[in-house]
């Protein structure tokens, strides 16, 4: 499995391929990280190749990078996964990553449906890593986060996915199970 970080701002002088094209064609990358500076044709190539892209919205903001075109990637069927960035720059916190992704792309005028963001934080990792994770189902590793519905008004919400994306925090976490064993 190849992991590539395509971050070029375009083709260099005399260059005939973008970094994304090189990652897909030369390195045969299965997973690309960040993809902040990719072109529309790169998104189409990633989709055709069936590669996944891990996006870290909070890290993008902290470093002042161009936002990854998550909306375009979803439109073209790219498997987008949320990551938490580098612990040397920001604290890894998936709940904050989920909320930030929702708010940031809403602010940009490119809203992403809450259910799609939850998929990016959970089930899409299964496809990217080719592992049986991220899904509650037979044969999958039992990694589960149990949320409390009685804190922060969650029980009053008609759309639980929207609340989780917009408002859930560590206080809502009741239990965490990894490989079927309770760790918290």
N, C-alpha and C positions, 0 to 999 in steps of 0.2 A: 504494500500500500504506500503510495507516495503522498506526501503532504507538502503543499507549496503555498507560498505567500506572494501572490501577484500584486505588486504595489506600484508598477510603473505608471508614469503620467502620460504614456503614449509610446509611440514608436520612436526609437532613437534615430539619429541621422544614419541613413543607409540600412537601418534595421528592416527586416522583412516580416517580422512577427512581433506581436505584443508578448509580454511576459505570460499572460494567460494562455496564448496559443502555444508558447514553448512548454508551459507546464502540462498542457493537455497532450500535445503532440510528441514532445521529446521525452518528458518524464512520466507520461501516462498517469498524471495525478488523479487520484480518487477523491481527495479532499483538498480544497483550497481555503485559505484563511483570509479573512477581512475583505478582500476584493473591493476595496474602496475606489480604486482608479481603474475601473474596467469599462469597456465600451459595449454598446448594444450587441455588436457582433460577437463579443466575448461571452455575453450572457447566453446567446443562442448556441455557441459552441459548447459551453458548459452543459447546457440542457441536452444537446445531442449526444455528448459523451457520457451523460449520466453521472457526472461528478457532483459532489456536494460542496456547499460553501458554508463555512462557519463565520458568522458575523458577531462582532462584539461592539454594540452600539455605544456603551459607556466609554470604552477605550477610544473609539472613534471621536467622541466628543472631547474627551480630555486632551487628546493629541491634536485636535483641530483638523482632523482629516475630512476629506469629502465623504459624505454618507454612502454606504454601499447601496446599490439599487435593488433593495430587497423586493420592492413592489414589482419591478420588472422581472426579477428572478422567479418570483412566485408565478407571475403571469406566463412565463415560458416553461414552468414545470421543474425548475431547479429545486433540489432538496436543500433547503436553507435550515441551518442549525444555529441556535443561539449559544454563544460562548461567553465567558465572563472576563476575558482579557488577561492581562499580565498582572500577577500579584505584586510585581515590583512597581506598578504604576497605579493601580486601583485595587480595592479589596474585592475578591471574588464573591459575588452575591447574586445568585440567579433571580431572586425575587425582584431586586432592583433593576437587573438587566431586562427582565420582562416589562416592567413598568416604563422604564426609560425608552425601550424600543417602541412601545405603543405611543407614548407621548411625543417622542422625537419625530416619528413618521407622520403623526397627526399634524404636528406643527409644520412640517414640510409640505403639507397638503397632499401627502401620499399615504393615507391611512391604511393600516393593515388590520384585518379582522382579528379580534381577540382570540378566537378559536385557532386561527392560523399561527398566532404568536405562541399559544400554548403548545401547538404541534412542534414549532421550532425549538421549544425548550424541553420537549419530551420525546415523542415518538419518532421525530425525524433523525435523531441520533442513531436509532436502530439501523436505518438504511445506510447512513453515512459510514458507520463502523462495521456494518455487516455482522452485527451481534444481535442476539435475541434479548433486547433491553427496550425500555421506554414504553412498553405496552403491557397492559394487564391481560394475560392470556396464557393458555397452556403452552409449556415449553419455553416461556420467557422468564428471565431472571426477575425475581420479585423485588424490585426497587419501587417503593411506594412512599409518598408523602401524604399524610392524613391531615387535612386542614379542619380547624374548628370553624363552624358556621355561625357561632354565637358571639363572635368578637368583631367589632368594627362594622356592624350592620350587615354582615354577609347574609344573614338569615332573611333579611328584607329584600334581597335582590331577586328579580325575576330571571336574570341572566348571570348565572354563577361564573361562567367563563369571563365575562366582562369585568366582574368584580375582582376576580383573581388577578387578572392582568392589570387593572387600574389601581387596586387598593390593597390587596393581600400583602401581608408582611410576616416577619418572623413570629409575631404574636399569634398568628393564625395557625402556625404549625403545631399540631398536637403530637404526632409521632412520625418518625422516619424509619423505614425499613430498607435495608440493603441486603440483597440476596436472601430475602425472607426473614432476616434477623433484625429485630428492633435495635436501633443504635441511638435513638433519641426519643 
